[in-house]
């Protein structure tokens, strides 16, 4: 189980995330129906979640960053080995119990801890 702890000066939250939930979520994300919908969303919004054009001038980058981003996401999502890679990642995470992935403390007193 992954445990996410968020604490600030006023509140503290602990969110347990079971590995079964991760497996179920990865199954949904790699379903053919969801991949087709994601492809439609990316193409319709030109790769931007809010539908607004990029603030970065593409001439500064020397390439069409918008099309590059869309193609990169689509290639990852549509790759058949993505589902197997996610399954393998979750299995490896289960073997590393007790490992702290994130331990951050900010100046305003907010703390975030993500532990396997």
N, C-alpha and C positions, 0 to 999 in steps of 0.2 A: 504494500500500500504506500502510495506517495502521500506525504503529509505536508500541507502548505500552511505556514503560520505567518500571519500578518499582524503586526502590533504597532500602534502609534500611541500618542499620549492619552487619547480618550478611549480607544477600543482595542480589543484583541480578538482575532478570528483564527480558528483552526479549521482547515478544510481537509478531510481525509478523502483521497481519490483511490478507490480500489482498482487493481489491475484489470479486473473484469470490465469495469467501465471504460478503461483505456482500450481494451480489445474491441469492445462494442463500438466505440467511437471510431476506431481505425477501420472497422468493417464498414461502417456507414460512409466514411470519407472515401473509401476505395470502391464503392459500389458503382456499377456502370451508369445507373440512373443519375446518381449524384455527380459523377464526372461529366456527364453530358450537360447537366444544369450549370455546373461550374464553368464549363467551356462557354456556354451561352452568356453567362454573367460577365466573364472576362472580356469576351469579344464585344458585347453590347456597351460595357463601360470603359472599353479600351484599357483595361488593366488597372483602373483606379476604383477603389471601393466607393468613394463619394461621387464619382462621375465627373469630377472636375479635371481639367487638363493639368499636366505636371507643371510645377513651378520652376523646374530646372530647364534651362535652355538647352535643347538637344544639340545645338551646334557646339556648345561647350564640351560635350562628352565625345563628340566625334563619331557617334553612332545613334541610331534611332532607338533610344532607351525604352520607349514605350513598347514597341514591337518586340524588343529583346526580352523584356520582363514577361510579357504575355506568353511568348514562345517558351521561356524557361519554365514557368508555372505549368503550362499545358504539357510539356514534355515530362515533367515529374509526375503529374497527376495521371497521365495516360500510359505511363510505363508499367508494364505488367509485373515487373519485379518490385514495385513500390509496396504492394500489399505484403509480400513476403518479407521485405526489409523492415517494415513496421512491426510485423509479428516477431521477428528476430530481435529487434530493439527492445520490445516489451519483455521478452524472455530474459535478455541480458540484464535489464533493469531489475528484474525479480531476483537475480543472483547477487546483486550488489546492495543488499539490504543494509541500512544504516549509513549509507553514503550521503553526504550533504552536497547537493547540487548547487544551491544558492544560499548565501548567508550575507545579507547586505544590511548595513545600518547607515541611514542618512543623517545629515546634520540636524534636521527637524525632529529627530527621535523615532522615525518610522523604521521598523525592522521587518525584513522578509526572510523567511527560512523555508527552503524546500529540501525535504529529506526523504530518501527512499526507505 
